[in-house]
């Protein structure tokens, strides 16, 4: 568009005519208006500055320059302001340390034990007492084994909020605890694993599926898994990534640590 030259010519011509018609007062106003029109046209035709749509690029800071990095040896964060290193606050309780809390298997295939004679006496005896109570068909017989107070068996991931036997009856499909007794029997008659040996969390756990990668099960092992669980329960565990049905944990000192289900 050649708006600028055209307007310049027009103004120039009017200025020349003005020298001949200087006595007409209205002509001066015409010159002013013509100049304004040309100025507006020029403003519209002038190229507009381009605005970049490219994202602002922040210069990359080399590693170790201006950014406090964690001290891998002490677990403290190095500071460049002259103050003492500050340790990160730990969670009040690691969920993986809660009794019976389901954890993702590490991928290592654990050793499956089926010979109960290999169990230490403090572990073998409570297992036998639990099975003896189960065989009576009366869930009330579990009360002496479940215990009370701080040493009571955990029957729920969230903690026991009621009388333990009443709770077992409540979660049992029949309302009297018989279904729970049947599940407890099935679980304790499968293979077991010895977990976290030599630590404060050492346990003997039934069934071994709790620590076994489900995608590594053989055909016979899957049959054994379906003996304990329904197809829907197996699917839930597979979607979660590890076994989340009922399991039993007994500590090396003979304490029945937990009988829980869930993740």
Backbone bond lengths (Angstrom), bond angles and torsions (degrees), N, CA, C in turn:
res aa  C-N    CA-C-N  psi(-1)  N-CA   C-N-CA  omega(-1)  CA-C   N-CA-C  phi
1 X - - - 1.471 - - 1.518 109.09 -
2 X 1.361 119.60 129.79 1.456 123.36 -176.96 1.520 110.15 -107.00
3 X 1.271 117.90 51.86 1.462 123.27 -178.06 1.514 111.46 -67.86
4 X 1.335 117.54 -39.99 1.466 121.69 -175.14 1.521 111.96 -62.70
5 X 1.367 120.43 -51.66 1.466 119.85 178.74 1.513 112.72 -60.55
6 X 1.335 118.83 -41.51 1.460 122.25 -178.40 1.513 110.55 -61.12
7 X 1.310 117.76 -45.34 1.463 121.08 -179.94 1.513 110.52 -64.78
8 X 1.341 117.30 -40.41 1.474 120.25 -179.77 1.515 110.38 -61.76
9 X 1.325 117.42 -41.27 1.457 121.42 179.29 1.514 111.25 -64.01
10 X 1.311 115.13 -42.03 1.469 119.86 -178.63 1.519 110.80 -61.74
11 X 1.336 115.90 -46.99 1.473 119.59 -179.57 1.512 110.51 -63.80
12 X 1.329 115.44 -42.14 1.473 119.22 -179.24 1.538 110.44 -60.73
13 X 1.339 114.79 -42.75 1.466 119.06 -179.09 1.524 110.34 -64.04
14 X 1.338 116.94 -41.87 1.462 120.09 -177.55 1.516 110.88 -67.69
15 X 1.367 115.58 -32.35 1.457 117.84 177.39 1.533 110.67 -66.68
16 X 1.317 117.09 -37.70 1.467 120.94 178.61 1.529 110.47 -66.16
17 X 1.332 115.23 -43.30 1.461 118.14 178.96 1.512 110.68 -64.12
18 X 1.334 115.28 -33.05 1.464 119.60 -177.58 1.511 111.79 -61.45
19 X 1.334 115.70 -29.75 1.476 117.86 179.86 1.528 111.27 -65.28
20 X 1.327 116.07 -24.49 1.457 120.65 178.14 1.512 112.65 -93.61
21 X 1.351 116.43 -21.48 1.472 119.16 -174.90 1.520 110.18 -122.43
22 X 1.329 115.20 35.27 1.471 119.12 -175.94 1.522 112.26 -66.13
23 X 1.322 116.80 -15.35 1.461 118.26 -179.29 1.527 111.46 -80.37
24 X 1.321 118.33 -9.50 1.478 119.50 -179.27 1.516 109.21 -91.68
25 X 1.340 118.51 109.85 1.474 120.65 -175.69 1.528 112.73 -64.41
26 X 1.315 116.62 -27.67 1.478 117.08 -176.41 1.510 112.23 -74.37
27 X 1.292 116.67 -18.43 1.464 119.08 -176.45 1.528 111.62 -71.61
28 X 1.347 115.50 -33.17 1.475 118.50 176.44 1.515 111.33 -61.19
29 X 1.333 115.36 -38.20 1.474 119.33 177.96 1.504 110.98 -65.18
30 X 1.352 117.37 -35.82 1.465 120.32 178.90 1.501 111.17 -63.44
31 X 1.336 114.98 -37.89 1.477 118.02 178.68 1.516 110.66 -63.08
32 X 1.332 115.21 -42.77 1.478 119.67 -179.73 1.520 110.71 -61.81
33 X 1.348 115.69 -44.67 1.462 119.49 -179.83 1.510 111.41 -64.70
34 X 1.304 116.57 -41.64 1.469 119.74 179.42 1.506 110.84 -62.37
35 X 1.335 115.49 -39.92 1.476 118.64 178.78 1.511 110.92 -63.91
36 X 1.333 116.46 -40.70 1.470 120.33 -179.63 1.501 111.04 -64.60
37 X 1.350 117.02 -42.58 1.468 121.03 179.54 1.508 110.25 -61.41
38 X 1.320 115.95 -43.77 1.466 119.77 -179.76 1.511 110.88 -64.67
39 X 1.333 114.68 -40.46 1.475 117.33 179.49 1.513 110.92 -62.03
40 X 1.350 116.48 -41.68 1.469 119.77 178.59 1.499 111.85 -64.85
41 X 1.338 116.48 -41.85 1.465 119.63 179.61 1.503 110.51 -63.96
42 X 1.341 115.95 -39.40 1.462 119.22 -179.92 1.528 110.69 -65.05
43 X 1.354 115.33 -39.73 1.476 118.73 179.78 1.509 111.26 -62.43
44 X 1.372 116.24 -38.01 1.456 119.07 -179.55 1.509 111.79 -72.69
45 X 1.338 116.10 -32.31 1.463 118.43 -176.96 1.508 112.61 -85.89
46 X 1.339 117.74 -16.49 1.463 120.03 -178.01 1.516 109.82 -63.84
47 X 1.279 117.30 138.91 1.480 119.81 179.98 1.520 111.24 -63.05
48 X 1.346 116.13 133.25 1.459 120.98 -179.27 1.526 109.89 -83.83
49 X 1.329 117.19 143.39 1.478 119.30 179.39 1.521 109.68 -63.38
50 X 1.309 115.59 136.54 1.463 120.57 179.65 1.521 110.64 -78.49
51 X 1.348 114.97 135.94 1.463 121.24 177.74 1.516 108.24 -101.78
52 X 1.282 116.71 120.40 1.473 120.22 -177.82 1.511 110.85 -70.20
53 X 1.318 115.45 133.22 1.472 120.30 176.20 1.515 111.26 -97.35
54 X 1.303 117.95 2.92 1.461 120.60 178.82 1.516 109.98 -70.54
55 X 1.333 116.88 137.65 1.462 120.80 -179.77 1.518 109.71 -63.74
56 X 1.300 115.21 147.30 1.460 120.13 177.78 1.525 108.65 -67.89
57 X 1.285 116.59 128.59 1.463 121.00 -178.20 1.516 108.73 -97.13
58 X 1.323 116.05 120.74 1.455 120.65 178.51 1.512 108.38 -86.63
59 X 1.301 117.92 126.59 1.465 119.35 -179.88 1.513 111.03 -56.13
60 X 1.316 115.97 136.93 1.459 121.22 -179.85 1.516 110.12 -74.00
61 X 1.324 115.42 129.76 1.456 120.27 179.01 1.513 108.60 -90.07
62 X 1.311 118.04 124.67 1.476 119.25 179.17 1.508 110.94 -57.22
63 X 1.327 115.21 148.09 1.465 120.39 179.92 1.521 110.14 -55.93
64 X 1.341 114.13 135.55 1.458 119.04 174.81 1.511 113.82 87.74
65 X 1.359 119.64 -5.53 1.449 121.41 -178.78 1.522 110.51 -106.84
66 X 1.307 117.17 108.48 1.452 121.80 174.26 1.511 114.47 82.38
67 X 1.335 118.63 -2.32 1.464 121.49 -179.67 1.516 108.55 -119.88
68 X 1.354 119.30 119.42 1.462 120.40 178.70 1.517 109.78 -66.39
69 X 1.310 117.00 127.52 1.457 122.18 179.71 1.511 109.82 -107.30
70 X 1.355 116.90 147.79 1.461 119.53 -179.68 1.523 111.18 -67.08
71 X 1.303 115.48 143.69 1.457 121.81 175.22 1.514 108.08 -84.05
72 X 1.306 117.78 110.08 1.460 121.24 -172.80 1.518 112.38 -70.20
73 X 1.321 116.96 -18.02 1.455 118.54 -178.09 1.513 112.30 -87.16
74 X 1.338 117.33 -38.32 1.458 120.31 -175.20 1.504 113.06 -103.74
75 X 1.366 118.20 -14.14 1.453 120.31 -176.29 1.512 112.23 77.37
76 X 1.384 116.53 8.32 1.451 120.68 -179.59 1.514 109.45 -100.99
77 X 1.304 115.76 156.93 1.460 120.77 -179.83 1.520 108.92 -96.34
78 X 1.359 116.81 122.93 1.459 120.94 177.77 1.519 109.34 -67.23
79 X 1.318 116.30 141.17 1.456 120.52 -179.82 1.519 108.69 -124.50
80 X 1.342 116.09 147.61 1.456 120.57 -179.27 1.527 112.12 -108.80
81 X 1.365 115.09 15.68 1.456 117.97 -179.44 1.523 112.38 -105.02
82 X 1.326 116.84 14.43 1.455 120.56 177.03 1.506 114.36 83.15
83 X 1.334 118.63 -3.11 1.459 120.74 -179.98 1.512 110.89 -90.45
84 X 1.331 114.81 165.52 1.450 120.33 -179.07 1.521 110.65 -68.05
85 X 1.345 117.66 147.88 1.475 120.56 175.84 1.517 110.91 -58.29
86 X 1.324 116.38 145.68 1.459 121.85 -178.39 1.514 109.37 -112.71
87 X 1.317 116.98 127.98 1.459 121.05 178.70 1.510 109.39 -81.34
88 X 1.333 116.54 142.43 1.454 120.61 176.59 1.511 109.96 -71.85
89 X 1.335 115.84 143.37 1.456 120.39 -179.54 1.514 110.31 -74.93
90 X 1.326 116.38 131.34 1.458 121.58 177.63 1.511 109.53 -81.77
91 X 1.318 116.28 152.58 1.458 120.42 174.25 1.509 109.29 -62.27
92 X 1.336 115.93 149.65 1.458 119.67 -178.99 1.515 111.17 -59.76
93 X 1.345 117.31 -36.81 1.458 120.62 -178.90 1.515 109.05 -152.11
94 X 1.304 115.05 125.05 1.452 120.52 176.25 1.517 107.82 -72.54
95 X 1.342 116.89 121.86 1.462 120.11 -176.76 1.518 112.08 -57.77
96 X 1.336 116.22 -31.67 1.458 119.09 -178.42 1.515 111.94 -66.86
97 X 1.344 117.41 -13.82 1.452 121.17 -179.67 1.521 112.28 -96.16
98 X 1.306 118.17 -4.02 1.456 120.36 177.58 1.522 109.42 -70.61
99 X 1.336 116.93 144.67 1.461 120.03 -177.63 1.520 112.99 -56.01
100 X 1.327 116.00 121.77 1.455 120.79 175.19 1.501 115.06 76.05
101 X 1.353 118.39 5.05 1.457 120.63 -178.65 1.525 109.61 -64.86
102 X 1.335 115.99 129.19 1.460 120.56 -179.44 1.515 109.52 -71.78
103 X 1.307 116.73 136.61 1.453 122.42 177.61 1.517 109.57 -128.73
104 X 1.321 115.86 156.14 1.447 120.32 178.89 1.527 109.10 -70.05
105 X 1.339 118.86 128.77 1.455 119.97 175.40 1.526 110.41 -60.18
106 X 1.313 116.43 144.61 1.459 120.40 -177.51 1.512 112.21 -75.62
107 X 1.322 118.03 -10.37 1.453 121.09 -177.90 1.526 111.32 102.74
108 X 1.343 116.60 -16.71 1.456 120.28 177.03 1.526 109.16 -77.16
109 X 1.300 115.85 132.05 1.462 119.53 179.81 1.529 108.87 -77.51
110 X 1.339 118.33 116.76 1.469 120.39 -178.64 1.529 111.21 -76.35
111 X 1.301 115.10 161.76 1.467 120.68 175.95 1.517 109.12 -78.88
112 X 1.310 116.04 123.89 1.467 121.01 179.87 1.522 108.20 -93.66
113 X 1.314 115.47 125.27 1.468 121.14 177.44 1.516 109.01 -108.08
114 X 1.319 115.57 137.72 1.464 120.76 177.01 1.522 111.80 -124.12
115 X 1.298 116.66 -13.70 1.458 122.01 -179.31 1.525 109.14 -85.96
116 X 1.330 116.70 102.72 1.468 119.81 -177.21 1.520 112.21 -68.65
117 X 1.335 116.75 -15.83 1.468 118.81 178.77 1.524 111.05 -68.22
118 X 1.346 116.78 -16.87 1.460 120.41 177.51 1.527 112.24 -80.08
119 X 1.307 116.63 -11.27 1.455 119.72 179.47 1.524 110.69 -69.75
120 X 1.331 118.64 141.30 1.470 120.28 172.69 1.526 109.43 -60.86
121 X 1.299 116.82 149.19 1.472 120.47 -178.48 1.524 112.75 -53.77
122 X 1.352 119.53 -42.81 1.472 119.37 -179.88 1.528 113.03 -61.75
123 X 1.350 117.80 -21.27 1.463 121.61 178.99 1.521 110.63 -93.88
124 X 1.322 115.97 -39.42 1.469 120.58 -177.46 1.528 111.34 -65.95
125 X 1.310 117.54 -38.53 1.472 120.49 -175.39 1.532 112.95 -65.64
126 X 1.322 120.50 -48.21 1.477 118.25 177.91 1.518 112.45 -63.46
127 X 1.331 116.90 -32.70 1.468 118.66 176.52 1.526 109.87 -61.70
128 X 1.306 117.45 -43.49 1.457 121.15 -179.69 1.525 111.02 -66.00
129 X 1.328 117.06 -36.86 1.465 120.87 178.85 1.527 110.88 -66.61
130 X 1.309 116.01 -39.41 1.472 119.98 178.42 1.536 109.91 -63.46
131 X 1.328 116.61 -46.85 1.464 120.35 -179.25 1.524 111.26 -65.36
132 X 1.325 117.67 -35.21 1.460 120.40 177.91 1.525 110.35 -64.40
133 X 1.361 116.60 -39.69 1.466 120.36 178.23 1.525 110.05 -67.59
134 X 1.320 117.23 -38.79 1.462 121.90 179.45 1.518 111.12 -61.31
135 X 1.310 117.24 -41.44 1.466 121.74 -176.63 1.522 112.74 -64.65
136 X 1.316 118.56 -19.97 1.466 120.72 179.23 1.532 111.08 -74.43
137 X 1.324 116.85 -21.73 1.465 119.97 -177.46 1.514 112.82 78.16
138 X 1.340 117.39 6.44 1.462 121.87 -179.26 1.527 108.40 -116.25
139 X 1.316 116.02 110.50 1.453 119.85 -176.38 1.520 112.20 -62.69
140 X 1.325 116.84 -22.97 1.466 120.76 179.19 1.529 111.15 -61.27
141 X 1.322 116.99 -25.01 1.466 121.08 -178.58 1.522 112.26 -68.71
142 X 1.321 116.08 -12.23 1.449 119.45 177.86 1.528 112.98 -81.06
143 X 1.312 117.02 -13.96 1.459 120.58 -173.72 1.529 112.67 -55.16
144 X 1.338 120.21 -47.22 1.470 118.89 -179.28 1.528 112.67 -64.12
145 X 1.331 116.91 -28.56 1.463 120.00 -178.50 1.528 111.52 -80.50
146 X 1.318 115.75 -35.04 1.465 119.94 -179.87 1.517 111.22 -64.81
147 X 1.320 116.90 -38.09 1.457 120.58 178.22 1.517 113.02 79.22
148 X 1.333 115.81 -176.33 1.464 121.98 -178.05 1.528 109.90 -139.50
149 X 1.316 114.51 169.65 1.464 120.10 175.60 1.521 113.03 68.30
150 X 1.334 115.11 -149.39 1.452 120.68 -176.58 1.528 112.66 -65.51
151 X 1.301 117.03 -25.40 1.461 121.26 -178.42 1.527 112.27 -91.88
152 X 1.322 117.52 4.89 1.463 120.19 -178.74 1.528 110.19 -67.42
153 X 1.309 115.09 148.83 1.470 120.83 178.95 1.526 110.30 -67.97
154 X 1.328 116.22 134.10 1.465 120.12 175.23 1.519 108.47 -75.79
155 X 1.332 116.03 123.00 1.458 121.41 -179.29 1.527 112.20 -109.24
156 X 1.327 116.13 -0.98 1.459 121.11 179.89 1.516 108.46 -150.54
157 X 1.337 116.67 142.84 1.461 120.82 178.01 1.522 110.70 -57.79
158 X 1.302 116.79 -37.08 1.457 120.97 -178.63 1.505 114.12 -82.42
159 X 1.327 118.63 -3.90 1.459 121.98 -178.68 1.515 111.87 103.04
160 X 1.318 115.62 155.87 1.463 121.15 -179.80 1.524 109.80 -81.34
161 X 1.324 116.39 126.40 1.461 120.62 -179.37 1.524 112.41 -113.72
162 X 1.310 117.04 0.23 1.471 119.59 -177.53 1.522 109.01 -144.46
163 X 1.303 115.37 -177.98 1.458 120.34 174.41 1.532 108.17 -57.71
164 X 1.333 118.97 128.61 1.470 120.70 -173.73 1.524 113.97 -57.54
165 X 1.316 117.56 -40.21 1.462 119.94 -178.48 1.524 110.52 -71.80
166 X 1.327 116.28 -40.26 1.464 119.00 175.30 1.519 110.69 -61.01
167 X 1.324 116.26 -37.45 1.463 120.44 179.22 1.533 110.82 -64.95
168 X 1.331 117.06 -42.88 1.469 120.60 178.94 1.529 110.95 -63.66
169 X 1.304 116.17 -37.40 1.469 119.02 176.73 1.528 110.97 -65.88
170 X 1.307 114.85 -39.50 1.473 119.89 -177.11 1.525 111.67 -65.07
171 X 1.336 117.59 -39.21 1.465 119.57 -177.38 1.523 112.41 -86.67
172 X 1.322 116.64 -6.47 1.461 120.59 178.66 1.523 110.04 -81.06
173 X 1.328 116.43 135.72 1.453 120.92 -176.90 1.516 114.27 -58.50
174 X 1.326 117.56 -30.60 1.470 120.85 -177.98 1.513 112.60 -88.22
175 X 1.337 117.76 -10.61 1.457 120.71 179.01 1.508 114.87 85.06
176 X 1.327 117.31 -7.29 1.470 120.46 -178.82 1.525 112.74 -117.98
177 X 1.321 116.73 1.58 1.462 119.62 177.53 1.513 115.11 90.99
178 X 1.327 117.60 -0.86 1.468 119.90 -177.15 1.541 110.70 -67.46
179 X 1.315 116.63 -42.75 1.463 119.17 178.84 1.524 110.51 -60.00
180 X 1.308 117.14 -41.64 1.465 121.13 179.81 1.525 110.47 -63.75
181 X 1.321 116.57 -39.03 1.472 119.67 177.55 1.530 110.72 -62.45
182 X 1.334 116.35 -40.04 1.461 120.73 179.46 1.531 111.03 -64.66
183 X 1.331 116.14 -42.35 1.467 120.06 178.60 1.524 110.30 -64.67
184 X 1.303 116.60 -42.84 1.465 121.61 179.41 1.523 111.05 -60.08
185 X 1.325 116.39 -40.12 1.461 121.36 178.33 1.533 110.66 -64.98
186 X 1.322 116.42 -47.41 1.462 120.65 -179.41 1.525 111.64 -60.91
187 X 1.325 115.82 -41.90 1.465 120.51 -178.08 1.529 111.01 -65.03
188 X 1.325 116.62 -46.28 1.464 120.47 -175.84 1.529 113.25 -73.54
189 X 1.320 117.52 -11.62 1.465 120.00 179.36 1.529 112.43 -98.70
190 X 1.331 116.88 3.17 1.466 120.53 174.21 1.528 109.07 -90.25
191 X 1.329 115.16 178.64 1.457 119.06 174.99 1.522 110.70 -68.60
192 X 1.340 115.68 162.83 1.462 120.40 -178.04 1.525 109.47 -131.18
193 X 1.314 115.92 168.53 1.464 122.46 177.39 1.527 109.28 -129.51
194 X 1.318 114.82 148.61 1.464 121.69 176.91 1.517 106.68 -101.51
195 X 1.337 117.23 110.93 1.463 121.59 -171.24 1.522 112.32 -107.90
196 X 1.342 114.98 149.41 1.471 122.94 173.26 1.524 112.65 51.53
197 X 1.299 115.86 47.61 1.460 120.63 -178.38 1.525 111.16 -60.90
198 X 1.320 114.88 136.64 1.455 120.63 177.87 1.509 115.43 79.37
199 X 1.341 117.83 7.92 1.464 120.96 179.18 1.525 109.82 -116.93
200 X 1.324 115.37 174.47 1.471 120.24 177.76 1.520 112.05 -69.34
201 X 1.345 117.25 -11.50 1.462 121.16 -177.30 1.528 111.98 -109.19
202 X 1.292 116.32 20.00 1.473 121.09 -179.28 1.526 110.40 -62.53
203 X 1.321 114.96 132.47 1.456 120.70 -176.64 1.525 110.69 -150.38
204 X 1.323 114.98 155.71 1.464 123.07 166.97 1.523 105.10 -106.89
205 X 1.336 115.50 123.14 1.466 119.70 -171.11 1.521 111.26 -124.01
206 X 1.335 114.23 133.65 1.466 123.30 172.79 1.533 108.31 -116.32
207 X 1.307 120.26 143.59 1.453 127.16 -10.78 1.527 110.29 -80.18
208 X 1.309 117.08 167.53 1.461 121.17 -178.37 1.526 112.41 -64.37
209 X 1.341 116.88 -17.24 1.466 120.33 179.39 1.527 111.80 -57.74
210 X 1.329 116.52 -25.98 1.460 121.43 -177.96 1.534 111.39 -58.22
211 X 1.326 116.62 -32.45 1.466 120.89 -177.64 1.522 112.05 -115.49
212 X 1.314 116.24 13.54 1.466 120.34 -174.50 1.527 110.19 -112.16
213 X 1.334 118.25 130.95 1.471 119.87 177.08 1.527 110.68 -61.45
214 X 1.318 116.74 120.92 1.465 119.87 -175.21 1.526 112.58 -64.05
215 X 1.321 116.87 -27.90 1.463 118.88 -179.72 1.526 112.68 -78.87
216 X 1.330 116.44 -0.90 1.468 120.94 178.11 1.531 112.19 -104.82
217 X 1.337 116.57 1.09 1.463 119.73 -177.53 1.525 110.75 -67.54
218 X 1.311 115.09 141.69 1.458 120.41 174.54 1.527 109.12 -82.72
219 X 1.327 116.23 173.98 1.463 119.66 179.01 1.524 112.32 -58.37
220 X 1.344 118.90 -50.94 1.469 119.60 178.37 1.523 112.98 -60.78
221 X 1.329 117.00 -34.93 1.463 119.52 178.98 1.527 111.58 -68.15
222 X 1.316 116.96 -34.96 1.456 119.63 176.92 1.529 111.05 -67.88
223 X 1.322 116.56 -35.99 1.468 119.57 174.78 1.527 109.35 -60.90
224 X 1.328 115.63 -42.01 1.466 120.55 178.81 1.530 110.19 -64.28
225 X 1.333 116.27 -37.83 1.458 120.45 178.97 1.529 110.68 -63.88
226 X 1.344 116.25 -43.44 1.465 120.61 179.92 1.529 112.00 -71.14
227 X 1.327 117.68 -14.46 1.462 120.47 174.17 1.519 110.38 -68.97
228 X 1.317 115.39 -31.22 1.463 120.99 -178.73 1.517 111.90 -91.37
229 X 1.330 116.75 -35.53 1.457 121.49 -170.59 1.522 111.87 -121.66
230 X 1.325 115.34 156.73 1.459 120.78 172.64 1.536 108.43 -81.58
231 X 1.331 116.63 168.62 1.458 120.66 179.51 1.528 110.82 -60.48
232 X 1.324 116.98 -39.53 1.460 120.38 179.16 1.519 112.37 -64.56
233 X 1.323 116.62 -39.14 1.461 121.01 178.93 1.522 111.21 -68.50
234 X 1.327 116.56 -36.77 1.466 120.35 176.28 1.525 109.58 -63.95
235 X 1.331 116.49 -43.39 1.459 120.58 179.77 1.524 111.18 -61.41
236 X 1.326 116.56 -41.15 1.468 120.29 178.27 1.523 110.82 -59.96
237 X 1.324 116.25 -42.95 1.461 120.10 179.72 1.518 111.16 -66.18
238 X 1.322 116.60 -41.29 1.469 119.99 -179.85 1.522 110.91 -64.89
239 X 1.313 117.45 -38.06 1.468 120.64 178.59 1.523 110.57 -69.05
240 X 1.317 116.92 -35.07 1.467 120.79 178.22 1.525 110.92 -72.56
241 X 1.326 115.84 -34.35 1.462 119.70 179.06 1.504 114.50 109.98
242 X 1.317 117.82 -3.93 1.464 121.55 176.55 1.531 109.10 -163.03
243 X 1.314 115.21 167.85 1.459 122.45 -177.63 1.527 110.21 -65.05
244 X 1.343 116.82 126.01 1.471 120.29 -179.15 1.526 112.00 -127.59
245 X 1.346 116.43 17.40 1.462 119.06 177.20 1.533 108.43 -87.82
246 X 1.326 117.33 -170.41 1.459 121.56 -175.32 1.521 111.92 -60.67
247 X 1.332 115.16 138.35 1.457 121.82 175.50 1.532 109.57 -143.63
248 X 1.319 114.98 156.85 1.462 122.49 -179.08 1.517 108.27 -120.90
249 X 1.327 115.59 135.14 1.459 120.66 175.93 1.510 110.40 -125.70
250 X 1.332 115.95 129.76 1.468 121.26 178.12 1.528 107.73 -123.96
251 X 1.327 116.08 128.30 1.458 122.02 -178.78 1.526 110.66 -76.68
252 X 1.329 117.38 158.14 1.472 120.66 179.82 1.525 114.21 -57.12
253 X 1.350 116.49 -25.36 1.462 119.15 179.65 1.525 112.70 -85.35
254 X 1.359 117.00 3.01 1.454 120.47 177.01 1.517 114.70 96.00
255 X 1.315 118.08 -0.98 1.472 119.97 179.64 1.522 109.82 -75.40
256 X 1.336 115.98 128.95 1.461 120.99 176.20 1.517 106.51 -76.70
257 X 1.315 116.67 99.04 1.462 121.93 -170.27 1.517 112.76 -71.29
258 X 1.351 117.13 -47.62 1.464 118.38 -175.98 1.524 112.16 -158.44
259 X 1.311 113.26 155.77 1.463 124.15 168.56 1.516 104.74 -143.92
260 X 1.337 116.22 92.81 1.450 120.78 -171.22 1.521 110.95 -135.77
261 X 1.329 114.49 166.86 1.455 122.73 175.37 1.514 107.79 -137.99
262 X 1.329 116.37 150.40 1.450 121.23 179.55 1.512 111.06 114.59
263 X 1.344 114.96 -178.35 1.455 120.20 -178.41 1.517 112.18 -109.75
